[in-house]
Amino acid sequence: MKESNRAMESDKSSKGTAGSRIVEARETFNTLMEISRILNTGLDQESLAICVRLCDQGANPEALATVIKELRRETAALRESENESS
């Protein structure tokens, strides 16, 4: 009986730890989102989450920022040329 109680306590403890990790991860992401807004990055939550995942997987943050800036420039140029041709 004591062993089953210990197993249940251990299970509750690991769930609590996992739950607190999720809460911490959400708080960290919310902080990153706020920093992103303050810096006027123009990234929405989904885009920021993708960038964070890419960095976690080893992508160079500076290179990623350069790619995003270039994509924005190219998109703006395409839109401008479409507007001129209409």
N, CA, C and O atoms as a Maestro MAE file, in Angstrom:
{
 s_m_m2io_version
 :::
 2.0.0
}

f_m_ct {
 s_m_title
 :::
 protein
 m_atom[344] {
  # First column is atom index #
  i_m_mmod_type
  r_m_x_coord
  r_m_y_coord
  r_m_z_coord
  i_m_residue_number
  s_m_chain_name
  s_m_pdb_residue_name
  s_m_pdb_atom_name
  i_m_atomic_number
  :::
  1 25 0.818 -1.187 0.000 1 A "MET " " N  " 7
  2 3 0.000 0.000 0.000 1 A "MET " " CA " 6
  3 2 0.867 1.258 0.000 1 A "MET " " C  " 6
  4 15 0.580 2.217 -0.716 1 A "MET " " O  " 8
  5 25 1.929 1.246 0.808 2 A "LYS " " N  " 7
  6 3 2.807 2.401 0.863 2 A "LYS " " CA " 6
  7 2 3.476 2.645 -0.483 2 A "LYS " " C  " 6
  8 15 3.655 3.787 -0.906 2 A "LYS " " O  " 8
  9 25 3.845 1.546 -1.153 3 A "GLU " " N  " 7
  10 3 4.497 1.677 -2.458 3 A "GLU " " CA " 6
  11 2 3.564 2.323 -3.469 3 A "GLU " " C  " 6
  12 15 4.004 3.158 -4.259 3 A "GLU " " O  " 8
  13 25 2.287 1.958 -3.465 4 A "SER " " N  " 7
  14 3 1.358 2.555 -4.419 4 A "SER " " CA " 6
  15 2 1.136 4.032 -4.102 4 A "SER " " C  " 6
  16 15 0.969 4.837 -5.018 4 A "SER " " O  " 8
  17 25 1.131 4.398 -2.827 5 A "ASN " " N  " 7
  18 3 1.014 5.810 -2.452 5 A "ASN " " CA " 6
  19 2 2.229 6.595 -2.931 5 A "ASN " " C  " 6
  20 15 2.099 7.713 -3.431 5 A "ASN " " O  " 8
  21 25 3.410 6.003 -2.775 6 A "ARG " " N  " 7
  22 3 4.629 6.667 -3.242 6 A "ARG " " CA " 6
  23 2 4.595 6.850 -4.754 6 A "ARG " " C  " 6
  24 15 4.991 7.895 -5.271 6 A "ARG " " O  " 8
  25 25 4.121 5.831 -5.455 7 A "ALA " " N  " 7
  26 3 4.033 5.917 -6.911 7 A "ALA " " CA " 6
  27 2 3.057 7.017 -7.320 7 A "ALA " " C  " 6
  28 15 3.320 7.771 -8.258 7 A "ALA " " O  " 8
  29 25 1.932 7.107 -6.613 8 A "MET " " N  " 7
  30 3 0.952 8.148 -6.918 8 A "MET " " CA " 6
  31 2 1.531 9.529 -6.623 8 A "MET " " C  " 6
  32 15 1.333 10.458 -7.405 8 A "MET " " O  " 8
  33 25 2.246 9.676 -5.502 9 A "GLU " " N  " 7
  34 3 2.861 10.953 -5.142 9 A "GLU " " CA " 6
  35 2 3.906 11.343 -6.181 9 A "GLU " " C  " 6
  36 15 3.998 12.501 -6.587 9 A "GLU " " O  " 8
  37 25 4.697 10.347 -6.607 10 A "SER " " N  " 7
  38 3 5.722 10.602 -7.618 10 A "SER " " CA " 6
  39 2 5.085 11.039 -8.923 10 A "SER " " C  " 6
  40 15 5.575 11.951 -9.588 10 A "SER " " O  " 8
  41 25 3.978 10.377 -9.292 11 A "ASP " " N  " 7
  42 3 3.274 10.711 -10.520 11 A "ASP " " CA " 6
  43 2 2.719 12.132 -10.443 11 A "ASP " " C  " 6
  44 15 2.817 12.888 -11.410 11 A "ASP " " O  " 8
  45 25 2.141 12.498 -9.303 12 A "LYS " " N  " 7
  46 3 1.620 13.852 -9.111 12 A "LYS " " CA " 6
  47 2 2.749 14.868 -9.188 12 A "LYS " " C  " 6
  48 15 2.595 15.936 -9.780 12 A "LYS " " O  " 8
  49 25 3.881 14.531 -8.588 13 A "SER " " N  " 7
  50 3 5.034 15.438 -8.583 13 A "SER " " CA " 6
  51 2 5.555 15.677 -9.989 13 A "SER " " C  " 6
  52 15 5.867 16.811 -10.355 13 A "SER " " O  " 8
  53 25 5.651 14.600 -10.792 14 A "SER " " N  " 7
  54 3 6.155 14.767 -12.158 14 A "SER " " CA " 6
  55 2 5.162 15.550 -13.011 14 A "SER " " C  " 6
  56 15 5.569 16.319 -13.882 14 A "SER " " O  " 8
  57 25 3.865 15.363 -12.770 15 A "LYS " " N  " 7
  58 3 2.863 16.142 -13.504 15 A "LYS " " CA " 6
  59 2 2.948 17.605 -13.103 15 A "LYS " " C  " 6
  60 15 2.818 18.495 -13.943 15 A "LYS " " O  " 8
  61 25 3.167 17.853 -11.808 16 A "GLY " " N  " 7
  62 3 3.308 19.222 -11.332 16 A "GLY " " CA " 6
  63 2 4.524 19.891 -11.929 16 A "GLY " " C  " 6
  64 15 4.473 21.062 -12.306 16 A "GLY " " O  " 8
  65 25 5.620 19.153 -12.019 17 A "THR " " N  " 7
  66 3 6.843 19.692 -12.608 17 A "THR " " CA " 6
  67 2 6.630 19.992 -14.084 17 A "THR " " C  " 6
  68 15 7.047 21.042 -14.573 17 A "THR " " O  " 8
  69 25 5.989 19.084 -14.790 18 A "ALA " " N  " 7
  70 3 5.711 19.309 -16.214 18 A "ALA " " CA " 6
  71 2 4.782 20.500 -16.383 18 A "ALA " " C  " 6
  72 15 4.963 21.309 -17.292 18 A "ALA " " O  " 8
  73 25 3.792 20.608 -15.511 19 A "GLY " " N  " 7
  74 3 2.866 21.740 -15.568 19 A "GLY " " CA " 6
  75 2 3.568 23.053 -15.310 19 A "GLY " " C  " 6
  76 15 3.286 24.053 -15.970 19 A "GLY " " O  " 8
  77 25 4.492 23.056 -14.344 20 A "SER " " N  " 7
  78 3 5.208 24.300 -14.056 20 A "SER " " CA " 6
  79 2 6.149 24.661 -15.200 20 A "SER " " C  " 6
  80 15 6.374 25.841 -15.470 20 A "SER " " O  " 8
  81 25 6.698 23.656 -15.870 21 A "ARG " " N  " 7
  82 3 7.546 23.937 -17.040 21 A "ARG " " CA " 6
  83 2 6.741 24.572 -18.162 21 A "ARG " " C  " 6
  84 15 7.221 25.472 -18.851 21 A "ARG " " O  " 8
  85 25 5.514 24.097 -18.339 22 A "ILE " " N  " 7
  86 3 4.648 24.662 -19.371 22 A "ILE " " CA " 6
  87 2 4.317 26.114 -19.042 22 A "ILE " " C  " 6
  88 15 4.348 26.983 -19.914 22 A "ILE " " O  " 8
  89 25 4.001 26.365 -17.773 23 A "VAL " " N  " 7
  90 3 3.697 27.734 -17.339 23 A "VAL " " CA " 6
  91 2 4.911 28.628 -17.547 23 A "VAL " " C  " 6
  92 15 4.782 29.749 -18.037 23 A "VAL " " O  " 8
  93 25 6.089 28.138 -17.176 24 A "GLU " " N  " 7
  94 3 7.321 28.913 -17.359 24 A "GLU " " CA " 6
  95 2 7.587 29.188 -18.841 24 A "GLU " " C  " 6
  96 15 7.993 30.290 -19.209 24 A "GLU " " O  " 8
  97 25 7.357 28.190 -19.680 25 A "ALA " " N  " 7
  98 3 7.575 28.367 -21.121 25 A "ALA " " CA " 6
  99 2 6.612 29.410 -21.685 25 A "ALA " " C  " 6
  100 15 7.001 30.234 -22.514 25 A "ALA " " O  " 8
  101 25 5.362 29.376 -21.238 26 A "ARG " " N  " 7
  102 3 4.383 30.373 -21.702 26 A "ARG " " CA " 6
  103 2 4.784 31.770 -21.251 26 A "ARG " " C  " 6
  104 15 4.704 32.726 -22.022 26 A "ARG " " O  " 8
  105 25 5.215 31.885 -20.000 27 A "GLU " " N  " 7
  106 3 5.636 33.190 -19.475 27 A "GLU " " CA " 6
  107 2 6.844 33.712 -20.254 27 A "GLU " " C  " 6
  108 15 6.913 34.898 -20.579 27 A "GLU " " O  " 8
  109 25 7.786 32.828 -20.549 28 A "THR " " N  " 7
  110 3 8.965 33.219 -21.323 28 A "THR " " CA " 6
  111 2 8.555 33.679 -22.715 28 A "THR " " C  " 6
  112 15 9.048 34.693 -23.209 28 A "THR " " O  " 8
  113 25 7.656 32.933 -23.345 29 A "PHE " " N  " 7
  114 3 7.219 33.309 -24.685 29 A "PHE " " CA " 6
  115 2 6.471 34.635 -24.652 29 A "PHE " " C  " 6
  116 15 6.652 35.468 -25.540 29 A "PHE " " O  " 8
  117 25 5.635 34.840 -23.642 30 A "ASN " " N  " 7
  118 3 4.917 36.114 -23.528 30 A "ASN " " CA " 6
  119 2 5.895 37.275 -23.363 30 A "ASN " " C  " 6
  120 15 5.675 38.357 -23.907 30 A "ASN " " O  " 8
  121 25 6.973 37.051 -22.613 31 A "THR " " N  " 7
  122 3 8.003 38.072 -22.459 31 A "THR " " CA " 6
  123 2 8.681 38.346 -23.797 31 A "THR " " C  " 6
  124 15 8.903 39.502 -24.158 31 A "THR " " O  " 8
  125 25 9.007 37.291 -24.530 32 A "LEU " " N  " 7
  126 3 9.601 37.465 -25.864 32 A "LEU " " CA " 6
  127 2 8.654 38.222 -26.794 32 A "LEU " " C  " 6
  128 15 9.091 39.069 -27.573 32 A "LEU " " O  " 8
  129 25 7.369 37.921 -26.713 33 A "MET " " N  " 7
  130 3 6.389 38.597 -27.557 33 A "MET " " CA " 6
  131 2 6.342 40.082 -27.208 33 A "MET " " C  " 6
  132 15 6.255 40.924 -28.101 33 A "MET " " O  " 8
  133 25 6.397 40.403 -25.936 34 A "GLU " " N  " 7
  134 3 6.380 41.801 -25.510 34 A "GLU " " CA " 6
  135 2 7.634 42.537 -25.991 34 A "GLU " " C  " 6
  136 15 7.550 43.678 -26.447 34 A "GLU " " O  " 8
  137 25 8.784 41.889 -25.888 35 A "ILE " " N  " 7
  138 3 10.031 42.478 -26.402 35 A "ILE " " CA " 6
  139 2 9.915 42.695 -27.906 35 A "ILE " " C  " 6
  140 15 10.334 43.731 -28.422 35 A "ILE " " O  " 8
  141 25 9.352 41.726 -28.602 36 A "SER " " N  " 7
  142 3 9.159 41.825 -30.043 36 A "SER " " CA " 6
  143 2 8.285 43.032 -30.392 36 A "SER " " C  " 6
  144 15 8.576 43.759 -31.342 36 A "SER " " O  " 8
  145 25 7.219 43.242 -29.623 37 A "ARG " " N  " 7
  146 3 6.337 44.390 -29.863 37 A "ARG " " CA " 6
  147 2 7.061 45.705 -29.587 37 A "ARG " " C  " 6
  148 15 6.953 46.658 -30.359 37 A "ARG " " O  " 8
  149 25 7.799 45.746 -28.481 38 A "ILE " " N  " 7
  150 3 8.534 46.964 -28.118 38 A "ILE " " CA " 6
  151 2 9.528 47.335 -29.210 38 A "ILE " " C  " 6
  152 15 9.710 48.512 -29.520 38 A "ILE " " O  " 8
  153 25 10.168 46.328 -29.789 39 A "LEU " " N  " 7
  154 3 11.158 46.561 -30.839 39 A "LEU " " CA " 6
  155 2 10.532 46.730 -32.225 39 A "LEU " " C  " 6
  156 15 11.241 46.906 -33.216 39 A "LEU " " O  " 8
  157 25 9.202 46.675 -32.286 40 A "ASN " " N  " 7
  158 3 8.475 46.829 -33.560 40 A "ASN " " CA " 6
  159 2 8.983 45.873 -34.638 40 A "ASN " " C  " 6
  160 15 9.243 46.279 -35.771 40 A "ASN " " O  " 8
  161 25 9.118 44.609 -34.274 41 A "THR " " N  " 7
  162 3 9.607 43.631 -35.247 41 A "THR " " CA " 6
  163 2 8.563 43.287 -36.292 41 A "THR " " C  " 6
  164 15 8.901 42.848 -37.391 41 A "THR " " O  " 8
  165 25 7.303 43.482 -35.956 42 A "GLY " " N  " 7
  166 3 6.241 43.129 -36.895 42 A "GLY " " CA " 6
  167 2 5.941 41.646 -36.923 42 A "GLY " " C  " 6
  168 15 5.174 41.188 -37.770 42 A "GLY " " O  " 8
  169 25 6.532 40.884 -36.009 43 A "LEU " " N  " 7
  170 3 6.288 39.442 -35.976 43 A "LEU " " CA " 6
  171 2 5.022 39.153 -35.176 43 A "LEU " " C  " 6
  172 15 4.829 39.699 -34.090 43 A "LEU " " O  " 8
  173 25 4.164 38.294 -35.717 44 A "ASP " " N  " 7
  174 3 3.017 37.840 -34.946 44 A "ASP " " CA " 6
  175 2 3.460 36.656 -34.083 44 A "ASP " " C  " 6
  176 15 4.610 36.223 -34.161 44 A "ASP " " O  " 8
  177 25 2.553 36.140 -33.270 45 A "GLN " " N  " 7
  178 3 2.923 35.051 -32.359 45 A "GLN " " CA " 6
  179 2 3.432 33.823 -33.099 45 A "GLN " " C  " 6
  180 15 4.414 33.205 -32.688 45 A "GLN " " O  " 8
  181 25 2.768 33.474 -34.182 46 A "GLU " " N  " 7
  182 3 3.170 32.280 -34.936 46 A "GLU " " CA " 6
  183 2 4.565 32.456 -35.529 46 A "GLU " " C  " 6
  184 15 5.396 31.550 -35.456 46 A "GLU " " O  " 8
  185 25 4.819 33.622 -36.115 47 A "SER " " N  " 7
  186 3 6.132 33.880 -36.718 47 A "SER " " CA " 6
  187 2 7.233 33.886 -35.662 47 A "SER " " C  " 6
  188 15 8.313 33.333 -35.871 47 A "SER " " O  " 8
  189 25 6.946 34.516 -34.527 48 A "LEU " " N  " 7
  190 3 7.934 34.534 -33.444 48 A "LEU " " CA " 6
  191 2 8.203 33.121 -32.937 48 A "LEU " " C  " 6
  192 15 9.351 32.762 -32.675 48 A "LEU " " O  " 8
  193 25 7.151 32.319 -32.799 49 A "ALA " " N  " 7
  194 3 7.324 30.934 -32.334 49 A "ALA " " CA " 6
  195 2 8.188 30.145 -33.315 49 A "ALA " " C  " 6
  196 15 9.033 29.353 -32.897 49 A "ALA " " O  " 8
  197 25 7.986 30.355 -34.605 50 A "ILE " " N  " 7
  198 3 8.803 29.676 -35.615 50 A "ILE " " CA " 6
  199 2 10.260 30.101 -35.487 50 A "ILE " " C  " 6
  200 15 11.164 29.267 -35.545 50 A "ILE " " O  " 8
  201 25 10.485 31.399 -35.314 51 A "CYS " " N  " 7
  202 3 11.856 31.901 -35.155 51 A "CYS " " CA " 6
  203 2 12.524 31.308 -33.915 51 A "CYS " " C  " 6
  204 15 13.692 30.921 -33.960 51 A "CYS " " O  " 8
  205 25 11.787 31.240 -32.817 52 A "VAL " " N  " 7
  206 3 12.331 30.666 -31.578 52 A "VAL " " CA " 6
  207 2 12.702 29.204 -31.795 52 A "VAL " " C  " 6
  208 15 13.771 28.759 -31.377 52 A "VAL " " O  " 8
  209 25 11.805 28.451 -32.456 53 A "ARG " " N  " 7
  210 3 12.096 27.033 -32.719 53 A "ARG " " CA " 6
  211 2 13.322 26.869 -33.606 53 A "ARG " " C  " 6
  212 15 14.155 25.995 -33.366 53 A "ARG " " O  " 8
  213 25 13.430 27.702 -34.621 54 A "LEU " " N  " 7
  214 3 14.598 27.631 -35.509 54 A "LEU " " CA " 6
  215 2 15.883 27.925 -34.732 54 A "LEU " " C  " 6
  216 15 16.894 27.248 -34.917 54 A "LEU " " O  " 8
  217 25 15.838 28.927 -33.872 55 A "CYS " " N  " 7
  218 3 17.025 29.248 -33.059 55 A "CYS " " CA " 6
  219 2 17.345 28.105 -32.099 55 A "CYS " " C  " 6
  220 15 18.511 27.764 -31.903 55 A "CYS " " O  " 8
  221 25 16.309 27.512 -31.499 56 A "ASP " " N  " 7
  222 3 16.521 26.367 -30.603 56 A "ASP " " CA " 6
  223 2 17.167 25.199 -31.332 56 A "ASP " " C  " 6
  224 15 17.899 24.411 -30.732 56 A "ASP " " O  " 8
  225 25 16.894 25.089 -32.634 57 A "GLN " " N  " 7
  226 3 17.450 23.995 -33.426 57 A "GLN " " CA " 6
  227 2 18.796 24.353 -34.044 57 A "GLN " " C  " 6
  228 15 19.349 23.586 -34.832 57 A "GLN " " O  " 8
  229 25 19.321 25.528 -33.678 58 A "GLY " " N  " 7
  230 3 20.671 25.874 -34.099 58 A "GLY " " CA " 6
  231 2 20.803 26.924 -35.179 58 A "GLY " " C  " 6
  232 15 21.915 27.230 -35.611 58 A "GLY " " O  " 8
  233 25 19.673 27.490 -35.631 59 A "ALA " " N  " 7
  234 3 19.763 28.539 -36.653 59 A "ALA " " CA " 6
  235 2 20.438 29.775 -36.054 59 A "ALA " " C  " 6
  236 15 20.231 30.106 -34.887 59 A "ALA " " O  " 8
  237 25 21.236 30.440 -36.863 60 A "ASN " " N  " 7
  238 3 21.905 31.663 -36.434 60 A "ASN " " CA " 6
  239 2 20.869 32.785 -36.378 60 A "ASN " " C  " 6
  240 15 20.262 33.101 -37.401 60 A "ASN " " O  " 8
  241 25 20.648 33.399 -35.205 61 A "PRO " " N  " 7
  242 3 19.624 34.443 -35.079 61 A "PRO " " CA " 6
  243 2 19.864 35.640 -36.006 61 A "PRO " " C  " 6
  244 15 18.914 36.196 -36.557 61 A "PRO " " O  " 8
  245 25 21.114 36.033 -36.178 62 A "GLU " " N  " 7
  246 3 21.407 37.167 -37.054 62 A "GLU " " CA " 6
  247 2 21.093 36.832 -38.511 62 A "GLU " " C  " 6
  248 15 20.552 37.661 -39.243 62 A "GLU " " O  " 8
  249 25 21.432 35.624 -38.920 63 A "ALA " " N  " 7
  250 3 21.130 35.197 -40.284 63 A "ALA " " CA " 6
  251 2 19.620 35.115 -40.485 63 A "ALA " " C  " 6
  252 15 19.112 35.490 -41.542 63 A "ALA " " O  " 8
  253 25 18.912 34.632 -39.488 64 A "LEU " " N  " 7
  254 3 17.457 34.544 -39.554 64 A "LEU " " CA " 6
  255 2 16.848 35.941 -39.687 64 A "LEU " " C  " 6
  256 15 15.935 36.147 -40.488 64 A "LEU " " O  " 8
  257 25 17.347 36.892 -38.911 65 A "ALA " " N  " 7
  258 3 16.857 38.277 -39.006 65 A "ALA " " CA " 6
  259 2 17.118 38.848 -40.393 65 A "ALA " " C  " 6
  260 15 16.268 39.545 -40.947 65 A "ALA " " O  " 8
  261 25 18.283 38.558 -40.955 66 A "THR " " N  " 7
  262 3 18.620 39.042 -42.294 66 A "THR " " CA " 6
  263 2 17.670 38.461 -43.334 66 A "THR " " C  " 6
  264 15 17.219 39.173 -44.232 66 A "THR " " O  " 8
  265 25 17.367 37.180 -43.216 67 A "VAL " " N  " 7
  266 3 16.446 36.532 -44.158 67 A "VAL " " CA " 6
  267 2 15.053 37.159 -44.055 67 A "VAL " " C  " 6
  268 15 14.413 37.418 -45.074 67 A "VAL " " O  " 8
  269 25 14.589 37.400 -42.839 68 A "ILE " " N  " 7
  270 3 13.265 38.001 -42.651 68 A "ILE " " CA " 6
  271 2 13.223 39.395 -43.271 68 A "ILE " " C  " 6
  272 15 12.263 39.739 -43.961 68 A "ILE " " O  " 8
  273 25 14.254 40.193 -43.030 69 A "LYS " " N  " 7
  274 3 14.305 41.542 -43.610 69 A "LYS " " CA " 6
  275 2 14.295 41.474 -45.141 69 A "LYS " " C  " 6
  276 15 13.586 42.239 -45.794 69 A "LYS " " O  " 8
  277 25 15.074 40.570 -45.701 70 A "GLU " " N  " 7
  278 3 15.135 40.434 -47.153 70 A "GLU " " CA " 6
  279 2 13.802 39.979 -47.726 70 A "GLU " " C  " 6
  280 15 13.372 40.482 -48.765 70 A "GLU " " O  " 8
  281 25 13.147 39.040 -47.069 71 A "LEU " " N  " 7
  282 3 11.828 38.589 -47.525 71 A "LEU " " CA " 6
  283 2 10.816 39.734 -47.500 71 A "LEU " " C  " 6
  284 15 9.986 39.857 -48.401 71 A "LEU " " O  " 8
  285 25 10.888 40.557 -46.480 72 A "ARG " " N  " 7
  286 3 9.988 41.707 -46.393 72 A "ARG " " CA " 6
  287 2 10.257 42.703 -47.526 72 A "ARG " " C  " 6
  288 15 9.329 43.231 -48.139 72 A "ARG " " O  " 8
  289 25 11.540 42.946 -47.790 73 A "ARG " " N  " 7
  290 3 11.891 43.863 -48.886 73 A "ARG " " CA " 6
  291 2 11.379 43.334 -50.220 73 A "ARG " " C  " 6
  292 15 10.789 44.075 -51.007 73 A "ARG " " O  " 8
  293 25 11.608 42.047 -50.467 74 A "GLU " " N  " 7
  294 3 11.172 41.436 -51.728 74 A "GLU " " CA " 6
  295 2 9.645 41.460 -51.856 74 A "GLU " " C  " 6
  296 15 9.109 41.730 -52.930 74 A "GLU " " O  " 8
  297 25 8.962 41.177 -50.760 75 A "THR " " N  " 7
  298 3 7.495 41.199 -50.771 75 A "THR " " CA " 6
  299 2 6.986 42.600 -51.084 75 A "THR " " C  " 6
  300 15 6.069 42.772 -51.888 75 A "THR " " O  " 8
  301 25 7.588 43.602 -50.442 76 A "ALA " " N  " 7
  302 3 7.186 44.993 -50.689 76 A "ALA " " CA " 6
  303 2 7.446 45.379 -52.140 76 A "ALA " " C  " 6
  304 15 6.627 46.059 -52.759 76 A "ALA " " O  " 8
  305 25 8.582 44.950 -52.685 77 A "ALA " " N  " 7
  306 3 8.913 45.267 -54.080 77 A "ALA " " CA " 6
  307 2 7.920 44.603 -55.028 77 A "ALA " " C  " 6
  308 15 7.502 45.214 -56.011 77 A "ALA " " O  " 8
  309 25 7.543 43.372 -54.746 78 A "LEU " " N  " 7
  310 3 6.564 42.678 -55.593 78 A "LEU " " CA " 6
  311 2 5.209 43.371 -55.540 78 A "LEU " " C  " 6
  312 15 4.553 43.547 -56.567 78 A "LEU " " O  " 8
  313 25 4.797 43.760 -54.353 79 A "ARG " " N  " 7
  314 3 3.511 44.452 -54.224 79 A "ARG " " CA " 6
  315 2 3.534 45.778 -54.960 79 A "ARG " " C  " 6
  316 15 2.560 46.155 -55.612 79 A "ARG " " O  " 8
  317 25 4.647 46.481 -54.851 80 A "GLU " " N  " 7
  318 3 4.777 47.767 -55.534 80 A "GLU " " CA " 6
  319 2 4.708 47.588 -57.053 80 A "GLU " " C  " 6
  320 15 4.037 48.358 -57.740 80 A "GLU " " O  " 8
  321 25 5.397 46.579 -57.571 81 A "SER " " N  " 7
  322 3 5.369 46.351 -59.014 81 A "SER " " CA " 6
  323 2 3.988 45.904 -59.476 81 A "SER " " C  " 6
  324 15 3.578 46.235 -60.588 81 A "SER " " O  " 8
  325 25 3.261 45.156 -58.640 82 A "GLU " " N  " 7
  326 3 1.892 44.753 -58.985 82 A "GLU " " CA " 6
  327 2 0.970 45.963 -59.019 82 A "GLU " " C  " 6
  328 15 0.100 46.068 -59.883 82 A "GLU " " O  " 8
  329 25 1.170 46.882 -58.063 83 A "ASN " " N  " 7
  330 3 0.337 48.090 -58.021 83 A "ASN " " CA " 6
  331 2 0.606 48.997 -59.228 83 A "ASN " " C  " 6
  332 15 -0.312 49.629 -59.750 83 A "ASN " " O  " 8
  333 25 1.837 49.054 -59.656 84 A "GLU " " N  " 7
  334 3 2.197 49.877 -60.804 84 A "GLU " " CA " 6
  335 2 1.625 49.307 -62.095 84 A "GLU " " C  " 6
  336 15 1.250 50.056 -62.998 84 A "GLU " " O  " 8
  337 25 1.558 47.979 -62.183 85 A "SER " " N  " 7
  338 3 1.056 47.350 -63.401 85 A "SER " " CA " 6
  339 2 -0.469 47.331 -63.473 85 A "SER " " C  " 6
  340 15 -1.034 47.064 -64.534 85 A "SER " " O  " 8
  341 25 -1.144 47.614 -62.348 86 A "SER " " N  " 7
  342 3 -2.621 47.598 -62.377 86 A "SER " " CA " 6
  343 2 -3.195 48.894 -62.844 86 A "SER " " C  " 6
  344 15 -4.415 49.036 -62.922 86 A "SER " " O  " 8
  :::
 }
 m_bond[343] {
  # First column is bond index #
  i_m_from
  i_m_to
  i_m_order
  :::
  1 1 2 1
  2 2 3 1
  3 3 4 2
  4 3 5 1
  5 5 6 1
  6 6 7 1
  7 7 8 2
  8 7 9 1
  9 9 10 1
  10 10 11 1
  11 11 12 2
  12 11 13 1
  13 13 14 1
  14 14 15 1
  15 15 16 2
  16 15 17 1
  17 17 18 1
  18 18 19 1
  19 19 20 2
  20 19 21 1
  21 21 22 1
  22 22 23 1
  23 23 24 2
  24 23 25 1
  25 25 26 1
  26 26 27 1
  27 27 28 2
  28 27 29 1
  29 29 30 1
  30 30 31 1
  31 31 32 2
  32 31 33 1
  33 33 34 1
  34 34 35 1
  35 35 36 2
  36 35 37 1
  37 37 38 1
  38 38 39 1
  39 39 40 2
  40 39 41 1
  41 41 42 1
  42 42 43 1
  43 43 44 2
  44 43 45 1
  45 45 46 1
  46 46 47 1
  47 47 48 2
  48 47 49 1
  49 49 50 1
  50 50 51 1
  51 51 52 2
  52 51 53 1
  53 53 54 1
  54 54 55 1
  55 55 56 2
  56 55 57 1
  57 57 58 1
  58 58 59 1
  59 59 60 2
  60 59 61 1
  61 61 62 1
  62 62 63 1
  63 63 64 2
  64 63 65 1
  65 65 66 1
  66 66 67 1
  67 67 68 2
  68 67 69 1
  69 69 70 1
  70 70 71 1
  71 71 72 2
  72 71 73 1
  73 73 74 1
  74 74 75 1
  75 75 76 2
  76 75 77 1
  77 77 78 1
  78 78 79 1
  79 79 80 2
  80 79 81 1
  81 81 82 1
  82 82 83 1
  83 83 84 2
  84 83 85 1
  85 85 86 1
  86 86 87 1
  87 87 88 2
  88 87 89 1
  89 89 90 1
  90 90 91 1
  91 91 92 2
  92 91 93 1
  93 93 94 1
  94 94 95 1
  95 95 96 2
  96 95 97 1
  97 97 98 1
  98 98 99 1
  99 99 100 2
  100 99 101 1
  101 101 102 1
  102 102 103 1
  103 103 104 2
  104 103 105 1
  105 105 106 1
  106 106 107 1
  107 107 108 2
  108 107 109 1
  109 109 110 1
  110 110 111 1
  111 111 112 2
  112 111 113 1
  113 113 114 1
  114 114 115 1
  115 115 116 2
  116 115 117 1
  117 117 118 1
  118 118 119 1
  119 119 120 2
  120 119 121 1
  121 121 122 1
  122 122 123 1
  123 123 124 2
  124 123 125 1
  125 125 126 1
  126 126 127 1
  127 127 128 2
  128 127 129 1
  129 129 130 1
  130 130 131 1
  131 131 132 2
  132 131 133 1
  133 133 134 1
  134 134 135 1
  135 135 136 2
  136 135 137 1
  137 137 138 1
  138 138 139 1
  139 139 140 2
  140 139 141 1
  141 141 142 1
  142 142 143 1
  143 143 144 2
  144 143 145 1
  145 145 146 1
  146 146 147 1
  147 147 148 2
  148 147 149 1
  149 149 150 1
  150 150 151 1
  151 151 152 2
  152 151 153 1
  153 153 154 1
  154 154 155 1
  155 155 156 2
  156 155 157 1
  157 157 158 1
  158 158 159 1
  159 159 160 2
  160 159 161 1
  161 161 162 1
  162 162 163 1
  163 163 164 2
  164 163 165 1
  165 165 166 1
  166 166 167 1
  167 167 168 2
  168 167 169 1
  169 169 170 1
  170 170 171 1
  171 171 172 2
  172 171 173 1
  173 173 174 1
  174 174 175 1
  175 175 176 2
  176 175 177 1
  177 177 178 1
  178 178 179 1
  179 179 180 2
  180 179 181 1
  181 181 182 1
  182 182 183 1
  183 183 184 2
  184 183 185 1
  185 185 186 1
  186 186 187 1
  187 187 188 2
  188 187 189 1
  189 189 190 1
  190 190 191 1
  191 191 192 2
  192 191 193 1
  193 193 194 1
  194 194 195 1
  195 195 196 2
  196 195 197 1
  197 197 198 1
  198 198 199 1
  199 199 200 2
  200 199 201 1
  201 201 202 1
  202 202 203 1
  203 203 204 2
  204 203 205 1
  205 205 206 1
  206 206 207 1
  207 207 208 2
  208 207 209 1
  209 209 210 1
  210 210 211 1
  211 211 212 2
  212 211 213 1
  213 213 214 1
  214 214 215 1
  215 215 216 2
  216 215 217 1
  217 217 218 1
  218 218 219 1
  219 219 220 2
  220 219 221 1
  221 221 222 1
  222 222 223 1
  223 223 224 2
  224 223 225 1
  225 225 226 1
  226 226 227 1
  227 227 228 2
  228 227 229 1
  229 229 230 1
  230 230 231 1
  231 231 232 2
  232 231 233 1
  233 233 234 1
  234 234 235 1
  235 235 236 2
  236 235 237 1
  237 237 238 1
  238 238 239 1
  239 239 240 2
  240 239 241 1
  241 241 242 1
  242 242 243 1
  243 243 244 2
  244 243 245 1
  245 245 246 1
  246 246 247 1
  247 247 248 2
  248 247 249 1
  249 249 250 1
  250 250 251 1
  251 251 252 2
  252 251 253 1
  253 253 254 1
  254 254 255 1
  255 255 256 2
  256 255 257 1
  257 257 258 1
  258 258 259 1
  259 259 260 2
  260 259 261 1
  261 261 262 1
  262 262 263 1
  263 263 264 2
  264 263 265 1
  265 265 266 1
  266 266 267 1
  267 267 268 2
  268 267 269 1
  269 269 270 1
  270 270 271 1
  271 271 272 2
  272 271 273 1
  273 273 274 1
  274 274 275 1
  275 275 276 2
  276 275 277 1
  277 277 278 1
  278 278 279 1
  279 279 280 2
  280 279 281 1
  281 281 282 1
  282 282 283 1
  283 283 284 2
  284 283 285 1
  285 285 286 1
  286 286 287 1
  287 287 288 2
  288 287 289 1
  289 289 290 1
  290 290 291 1
  291 291 292 2
  292 291 293 1
  293 293 294 1
  294 294 295 1
  295 295 296 2
  296 295 297 1
  297 297 298 1
  298 298 299 1
  299 299 300 2
  300 299 301 1
  301 301 302 1
  302 302 303 1
  303 303 304 2
  304 303 305 1
  305 305 306 1
  306 306 307 1
  307 307 308 2
  308 307 309 1
  309 309 310 1
  310 310 311 1
  311 311 312 2
  312 311 313 1
  313 313 314 1
  314 314 315 1
  315 315 316 2
  316 315 317 1
  317 317 318 1
  318 318 319 1
  319 319 320 2
  320 319 321 1
  321 321 322 1
  322 322 323 1
  323 323 324 2
  324 323 325 1
  325 325 326 1
  326 326 327 1
  327 327 328 2
  328 327 329 1
  329 329 330 1
  330 330 331 1
  331 331 332 2
  332 331 333 1
  333 333 334 1
  334 334 335 1
  335 335 336 2
  336 335 337 1
  337 337 338 1
  338 338 339 1
  339 339 340 2
  340 339 341 1
  341 341 342 1
  342 342 343 1
  343 343 344 2
  :::
 }
}
